[in-house]
Amino acid sequence: MERVYLVGFMGAGKTSVGRALATQLGWSFVDLDAEIERSQKMAIRDIFQKSGEARFRKLESEHLKLLSQRPRAVIALGGGATVDAENRLVMDATGTSVWLNVSFATAARRVSMDGTRPLFKDPEHAERLYESRLPIYKLARIHVLADNRPPADIAGEVVMRLRQL
């Protein structure tokens, strides 16, 4: 196992758990959205506004393919990255996917509706999106309940579950 891919809805804690997990494993941590923002020199919301979601998804896939070659890395994916079947194939071929499962109530409490998350504009739309993505998140190899737990504890469980593979 060379890579761990953290998947889940917005607000699941992929970045905070990812940092803790990378520390516990002694690996590097990469946030896919942050990599995209850095390469494009603009925020995700600006990419959505200026170029549209399709362009963002293309960038997401391109960056995921690059990151999938990085050894000993914990990679936090955006909430919609696993919707693309090709992205799931890349993840399955190069590492282990871990779903950080949180309730919609937890996600909604953690995510601010200030426009920084283009697909979390209103609660009803966000909840429909959450429900539509659950079957895709369930395809992850490891499932971890992540409601109301400190990131280090969640990361510790992920390490234990990885060692059982």
Backbone bond lengths (Angstrom), bond angles and torsions (degrees), N, CA, C in turn:
res aa  C-N    CA-C-N  psi(-1)  N-CA   C-N-CA  omega(-1)  CA-C   N-CA-C  phi
1 M - - - 1.455 - - 1.531 109.19 -
2 E 1.304 115.73 117.94 1.467 120.80 -177.53 1.522 112.76 -106.06
3 R 1.330 117.10 -22.28 1.462 120.79 -175.45 1.521 110.49 -142.24
4 V 1.332 114.50 148.27 1.459 121.27 171.77 1.515 106.33 -121.47
5 Y 1.339 115.31 128.46 1.461 121.90 178.49 1.518 108.55 -107.80
6 L 1.320 117.08 119.71 1.460 121.46 177.65 1.516 108.93 -93.12
7 V 1.331 115.40 124.26 1.455 121.48 -179.37 1.517 109.36 -123.20
8 G 1.313 115.42 159.73 1.456 121.20 178.90 1.511 110.05 151.48
9 F 1.311 114.77 173.32 1.455 121.28 -176.65 1.529 110.95 -71.82
10 M 1.305 115.37 164.05 1.461 121.35 174.34 1.527 108.08 -53.55
11 G 1.316 116.32 135.07 1.455 120.50 178.91 1.518 114.22 84.34
12 A 1.326 117.99 5.85 1.470 120.63 -179.97 1.525 111.96 -73.65
13 G 1.327 117.28 -18.71 1.456 120.90 -179.69 1.514 113.93 99.17
14 K 1.326 116.42 21.91 1.465 120.20 -175.82 1.532 112.20 -59.84
15 T 1.310 117.32 -40.36 1.465 120.09 -178.69 1.521 111.16 -71.89
16 S 1.316 117.91 -48.49 1.470 119.53 -178.06 1.520 111.39 -68.23
17 V 1.320 117.89 -41.07 1.466 120.22 176.66 1.523 109.60 -67.95
18 G 1.332 116.61 -38.64 1.458 120.63 179.55 1.519 112.48 -59.33
19 R 1.309 116.79 -42.67 1.467 120.12 178.17 1.531 110.39 -63.13
20 A 1.332 115.64 -45.65 1.472 119.97 -179.98 1.530 110.76 -64.25
21 L 1.322 116.59 -41.14 1.462 120.97 -179.88 1.528 110.93 -64.67
22 A 1.326 116.47 -44.38 1.469 120.39 178.87 1.528 109.98 -60.31
23 T 1.309 117.47 -41.07 1.463 121.11 178.06 1.521 110.52 -62.43
24 Q 1.332 117.20 -46.12 1.462 120.65 -178.52 1.522 112.29 -65.68
25 L 1.328 117.21 -33.52 1.457 120.95 179.39 1.534 113.06 -85.30
26 G 1.339 116.32 -17.63 1.459 120.26 -174.23 1.520 112.01 75.62
27 W 1.315 115.94 29.45 1.460 123.04 -177.97 1.524 109.57 -109.59
28 S 1.337 115.71 176.57 1.461 120.39 173.94 1.535 109.08 -87.36
29 F 1.317 115.69 159.87 1.463 121.72 177.03 1.513 109.05 -120.70
30 V 1.342 116.00 137.39 1.458 121.11 177.20 1.524 108.59 -136.18
31 D 1.310 115.93 132.29 1.460 122.14 173.38 1.528 107.13 -100.80
32 L 1.331 116.69 116.88 1.468 121.10 -175.45 1.530 111.55 -58.38
33 D 1.320 118.05 -44.62 1.469 120.08 179.47 1.526 111.63 -61.78
34 A 1.327 117.05 -40.72 1.468 120.39 179.59 1.533 110.45 -65.08
35 E 1.332 116.64 -36.73 1.470 120.24 177.06 1.531 110.64 -63.05
36 I 1.324 115.83 -42.28 1.471 120.32 179.04 1.525 109.94 -64.11
37 E 1.327 116.03 -46.00 1.468 119.60 179.55 1.535 111.14 -59.42
38 R 1.307 115.71 -42.36 1.467 120.20 -179.58 1.533 110.69 -64.14
39 S 1.325 116.65 -45.33 1.467 119.51 -177.07 1.526 112.11 -68.80
40 Q 1.322 116.93 -33.31 1.464 121.27 -177.90 1.529 112.42 -92.36
41 K 1.315 115.97 -9.82 1.463 122.21 -178.41 1.532 112.03 56.34
42 M 1.350 114.03 38.26 1.464 119.35 175.11 1.518 109.47 -158.66
43 A 1.321 114.88 157.89 1.463 121.44 -179.63 1.536 110.98 -71.06
44 I 1.315 115.77 154.91 1.468 121.19 179.01 1.530 110.39 -54.20
45 R 1.324 116.63 -45.02 1.476 119.13 -178.57 1.525 111.36 -59.54
46 D 1.343 116.78 -34.30 1.468 120.61 178.84 1.531 111.15 -72.44
47 I 1.322 116.74 -35.87 1.466 119.73 175.64 1.527 109.35 -62.64
48 F 1.333 116.57 -44.56 1.470 121.13 177.86 1.530 110.19 -59.63
49 Q 1.336 117.12 -46.13 1.466 121.05 -177.04 1.518 112.45 -68.22
50 K 1.318 117.35 -42.81 1.464 120.57 -174.40 1.525 113.55 -84.01
51 S 1.342 116.47 -35.62 1.468 119.49 -172.82 1.518 114.52 -120.39
52 G 1.334 116.64 -13.39 1.460 120.24 178.55 1.521 113.53 92.20
53 E 1.333 114.57 164.74 1.458 119.97 -178.09 1.525 111.79 -66.09
54 A 1.336 118.06 -36.77 1.470 120.22 -178.50 1.527 110.84 -59.85
55 R 1.317 117.67 -42.47 1.472 121.09 178.29 1.522 110.13 -64.46
56 F 1.330 116.45 -42.68 1.462 119.50 178.41 1.525 110.55 -60.02
57 R 1.327 117.78 -44.70 1.473 121.45 -179.12 1.525 111.25 -63.06
58 K 1.329 116.88 -35.40 1.471 120.49 176.91 1.529 110.09 -65.05
59 L 1.324 116.76 -45.29 1.464 121.09 176.99 1.529 110.74 -61.27
60 E 1.308 115.53 -40.45 1.464 121.17 179.71 1.535 110.54 -59.35
61 S 1.322 116.16 -46.56 1.469 120.54 179.87 1.528 111.44 -65.03
62 E 1.317 116.66 -42.06 1.468 120.70 179.55 1.527 111.02 -61.42
63 H 1.320 115.98 -45.52 1.466 120.15 -178.75 1.523 111.35 -69.58
64 L 1.324 117.44 -36.71 1.456 120.20 177.59 1.527 110.41 -61.33
65 K 1.320 116.91 -42.94 1.473 120.31 178.87 1.534 110.68 -60.69
66 L 1.316 117.21 -40.73 1.466 120.20 177.78 1.533 111.11 -65.73
67 L 1.322 115.96 -45.90 1.464 120.01 -177.95 1.525 111.94 -67.86
68 S 1.314 116.72 -25.51 1.465 120.27 -178.56 1.526 112.17 -67.87
69 Q 1.313 116.68 -8.74 1.460 121.20 177.54 1.532 112.23 -98.30
70 R 1.316 116.09 -7.93 1.461 120.27 -178.61 1.530 109.51 -76.29
71 P 1.321 118.21 125.04 1.469 119.61 -178.67 1.525 112.17 -76.20
72 R 1.310 113.99 151.00 1.474 121.91 174.24 1.531 111.72 46.51
73 A 1.333 114.65 62.02 1.463 120.36 -177.05 1.520 111.18 -130.30
74 V 1.308 114.72 140.69 1.457 122.44 168.58 1.518 105.46 -100.72
75 I 1.337 116.37 123.05 1.458 121.46 -174.05 1.521 109.12 -120.26
76 A 1.319 116.36 117.82 1.459 121.88 176.60 1.517 108.46 -89.97
77 L 1.327 116.08 121.94 1.456 121.41 -179.31 1.522 110.52 -95.77
78 G 1.327 115.78 153.82 1.449 120.05 172.38 1.524 110.04 -66.01
79 G 1.313 116.51 159.76 1.464 121.52 -175.76 1.509 115.44 -57.77
80 G 1.337 118.01 -26.01 1.456 120.47 -177.64 1.518 114.88 -104.13
81 A 1.317 117.82 0.69 1.467 120.57 -174.87 1.519 112.82 -61.68
82 T 1.322 117.29 -33.67 1.469 119.67 -176.19 1.527 112.91 -83.21
83 V 1.315 117.51 -3.21 1.466 119.86 176.51 1.524 109.71 -64.61
84 D 1.316 117.35 -33.84 1.455 122.95 179.97 1.529 109.59 -77.20
85 A 1.330 116.63 121.19 1.471 121.66 -178.07 1.522 111.89 -60.60
86 E 1.320 117.54 -36.49 1.465 120.34 179.42 1.523 110.76 -63.99
87 N 1.324 117.21 -38.93 1.465 120.33 176.76 1.528 110.34 -61.96
88 R 1.324 116.96 -40.83 1.466 120.21 178.81 1.523 110.79 -63.98
89 L 1.327 117.24 -38.19 1.464 120.50 177.71 1.529 110.97 -63.30
90 V 1.319 116.63 -42.41 1.473 120.99 177.97 1.525 109.53 -60.34
91 M 1.319 116.64 -46.81 1.465 120.62 -179.33 1.527 111.09 -62.26
92 D 1.325 116.71 -47.24 1.468 120.47 -177.74 1.524 111.84 -63.83
93 A 1.321 117.11 -33.01 1.467 121.14 -177.94 1.525 112.83 -79.41
94 T 1.343 117.05 -20.11 1.465 118.75 -170.92 1.522 114.76 -123.36
95 G 1.323 117.94 0.12 1.461 118.99 -178.29 1.510 112.25 -176.00
96 T 1.312 114.81 -162.18 1.459 122.68 -178.70 1.521 108.80 -118.44
97 S 1.328 116.30 128.33 1.461 120.88 178.75 1.525 109.90 -91.50
98 V 1.319 115.32 138.42 1.459 122.62 -179.57 1.523 108.07 -128.20
99 W 1.336 116.24 120.46 1.461 121.48 178.51 1.518 109.26 -91.16
100 L 1.323 116.07 120.03 1.458 122.00 171.73 1.520 106.68 -89.09
101 N 1.294 115.63 100.35 1.457 123.16 -173.12 1.527 110.16 -89.04
102 V 1.321 115.68 114.64 1.465 121.26 173.74 1.522 108.18 -124.94
103 S 1.314 115.23 154.24 1.462 120.05 175.73 1.524 109.33 -69.48
104 F 1.321 115.71 160.44 1.462 117.99 176.74 1.523 110.03 -63.00
105 A 1.333 117.96 -37.23 1.468 120.97 179.92 1.531 110.63 -58.39
106 T 1.330 116.71 -42.42 1.470 120.17 178.12 1.522 110.62 -64.90
107 A 1.324 116.77 -46.19 1.467 120.45 179.96 1.525 110.36 -59.41
108 A 1.326 116.73 -45.93 1.469 120.89 -178.26 1.521 111.23 -63.81
109 R 1.319 117.07 -35.90 1.459 120.80 179.27 1.527 110.84 -68.58
110 R 1.333 117.04 -33.61 1.464 121.34 -176.26 1.524 113.88 -84.67
111 V 1.332 117.05 -25.03 1.461 120.67 -174.51 1.525 110.01 -99.43
112 S 1.311 115.83 124.87 1.451 119.32 178.56 1.524 109.92 -84.47
113 M 1.301 116.30 143.21 1.463 121.23 179.90 1.517 109.60 -95.29
114 D 1.331 115.50 55.51 1.458 121.06 -177.45 1.525 112.64 -102.01
115 G 1.342 116.40 7.76 1.452 120.01 178.85 1.517 114.44 96.39
116 T 1.348 117.23 -8.13 1.463 118.43 -179.88 1.531 111.29 -72.40
117 R 1.319 117.05 -23.23 1.467 121.44 177.02 1.526 107.43 -109.45
118 P 1.315 118.01 100.77 1.467 121.33 -172.81 1.524 114.46 -58.30
119 L 1.329 118.04 -28.85 1.464 119.64 -177.81 1.525 112.67 -97.47
120 F 1.330 117.04 9.46 1.462 121.23 177.95 1.530 108.10 -121.72
121 K 1.330 114.00 62.04 1.464 118.98 -176.01 1.521 112.61 -87.90
122 D 1.326 116.45 -37.41 1.455 119.18 177.38 1.529 107.90 -141.96
123 P 1.332 116.93 153.49 1.466 120.67 -173.43 1.531 114.34 -60.40
124 E 1.333 117.86 -39.14 1.476 118.64 -178.05 1.521 111.61 -66.42
125 H 1.315 117.09 -45.74 1.468 120.69 177.93 1.532 110.14 -61.40
126 A 1.321 116.47 -44.39 1.461 120.96 -178.87 1.526 110.83 -62.82
127 E 1.323 117.51 -40.06 1.468 119.41 -179.39 1.532 111.32 -67.77
128 R 1.325 117.03 -38.47 1.477 119.73 175.68 1.525 110.46 -62.72
129 L 1.322 116.13 -41.37 1.456 120.95 178.25 1.536 110.24 -63.18
130 Y 1.314 116.55 -44.52 1.464 122.30 177.31 1.529 110.41 -55.98
131 E 1.327 116.22 -51.00 1.472 121.02 -178.53 1.528 111.12 -62.04
132 S 1.329 117.04 -38.83 1.466 120.07 -178.26 1.530 112.13 -69.54
133 R 1.323 117.08 -25.75 1.461 120.40 -177.99 1.532 113.96 -90.46
134 L 1.302 117.86 -16.30 1.468 120.17 -177.75 1.532 112.98 -53.51
135 P 1.344 119.68 -47.20 1.472 118.49 -179.98 1.533 113.15 -60.11
136 I 1.320 116.69 -29.70 1.464 120.63 179.67 1.529 109.97 -75.72
137 Y 1.335 116.89 -42.83 1.461 120.03 178.00 1.527 110.64 -61.27
138 K 1.322 116.66 -34.77 1.470 121.01 -178.65 1.523 112.65 -65.70
139 L 1.328 117.86 -12.52 1.461 121.36 176.96 1.532 112.40 -75.02
140 A 1.329 116.75 -12.38 1.473 120.49 179.93 1.526 109.89 -61.03
141 R 1.310 115.53 150.42 1.468 120.99 -176.73 1.522 112.38 -68.72
142 I 1.333 116.42 -38.64 1.469 121.87 -179.70 1.521 108.40 -119.64
143 H 1.341 115.95 136.03 1.465 121.80 176.82 1.529 107.93 -115.64
144 V 1.339 116.72 130.90 1.454 121.47 -179.99 1.528 108.74 -131.55
145 L 1.313 116.70 127.37 1.465 120.18 175.01 1.527 107.85 -72.61
146 A 1.322 115.64 128.19 1.465 119.51 -172.74 1.521 113.38 -124.12
147 D 1.322 117.33 13.57 1.474 120.39 176.69 1.519 110.39 -72.94
148 N 1.316 116.30 132.88 1.463 122.97 168.78 1.523 114.48 52.28
149 R 1.332 116.08 42.08 1.464 121.11 177.21 1.520 108.33 -132.09
150 P 1.324 116.97 144.14 1.467 119.17 177.44 1.530 110.75 -65.01
151 P 1.329 117.62 143.98 1.465 121.12 179.90 1.532 113.76 -51.93
152 A 1.330 117.83 -39.92 1.469 119.99 -178.76 1.522 111.30 -64.22
153 D 1.327 117.68 -36.29 1.472 120.87 178.38 1.529 110.62 -67.88
154 I 1.315 115.96 -42.21 1.472 120.38 178.67 1.530 108.97 -63.59
155 A 1.319 116.10 -44.72 1.468 120.78 178.90 1.525 110.44 -60.33
156 G 1.318 117.34 -40.73 1.458 121.11 177.99 1.519 111.82 -60.84
157 E 1.324 116.59 -40.88 1.462 119.56 176.76 1.525 110.78 -65.15
158 V 1.327 116.97 -40.70 1.469 119.99 179.29 1.528 109.59 -61.82
159 V 1.337 118.00 -44.25 1.467 120.78 178.81 1.527 110.08 -58.14
160 M 1.323 116.67 -45.48 1.462 120.86 -180.00 1.537 110.60 -60.76
161 R 1.324 115.58 -44.78 1.471 119.87 -178.11 1.531 111.06 -68.42
162 L 1.322 118.03 -35.58 1.465 121.07 177.03 1.526 110.71 -63.48
163 R 1.305 116.46 -39.10 1.470 121.02 -178.91 1.525 111.96 -69.14
164 Q 1.332 116.35 -20.27 1.461 120.48 179.26 1.530 112.77 -83.28
165 L 1.321 116.40 -10.86 1.465 119.66 -178.97 1.520 111.91 -71.44
